[in-house]
């Protein structure tokens, strides 16, 4: 949830990235949406944004990124276009008393690119927690871009989803072959239930003669079961996989920090 002050900071930073013609359009349309009597034009204006706002990716200064990371942890992990910013400004213009009703209804008809922005923008809302059920449902998607909008560089999941939904997000990351190191606050989301689910998954994969992502061990380290240790002792490993297995077998290994696991994920 962004505070009013943080929202104002974001709005100021976002507005500075538009030319005068684009900014005039945004100001006019946010005024319409902020009015309770005309707020139902949100869907139409959200979709029309691509006709009036440029699609180029925004370049941020180091100072701007520092501010944005405070407002939205993980912001710098993914690129943001001018259209993304404009649409989020439209979301922020909705009155908090009706934004849930309007945005959730729009999710039902929004195109893929529109869903991406909606999921990325929810954390900016003052009542972001009201959308936890919508995000939990979104995890079920098979559209990679939509899933990444929820998982990659988005602080919403860990902060507002319950443990079950969070664990499903991590599991789905492996099923969809998505990089785990990009999931915001991934190490803070470790839990024993998730570790057990992943170890069962490892057993199934190995029994079928298949490999597993090395990033799985990031969430298992510290919860390694005896049956998995036994399976490990019966297998041979080489290269980076051998390194990771040797590391996780060590009790309370100080080397297993976020920097180590990010390197593994990027490889």
Secondary structure by P-SEA (a helix, b strand, c coil): cccaaaaaaaaaaaaaaccaaaaaaaaaaaaaaaccccccaaaaaaaacccccccbbbbbcaaaaaaaaaaccccccccccaaaaaaaaaaaacccccaaaaaaaaaacccaaaaaaaaaccccccccccaaaaaaaacccccaaaaaaaccccccccccccaaaaaaaaaaaaaacccccccccccccccaaaaaaaaaaaaaaaaacccccccccccccccccaaaaaaaaacccccaaaaaaaaaaccccccccaaaaaaaaac
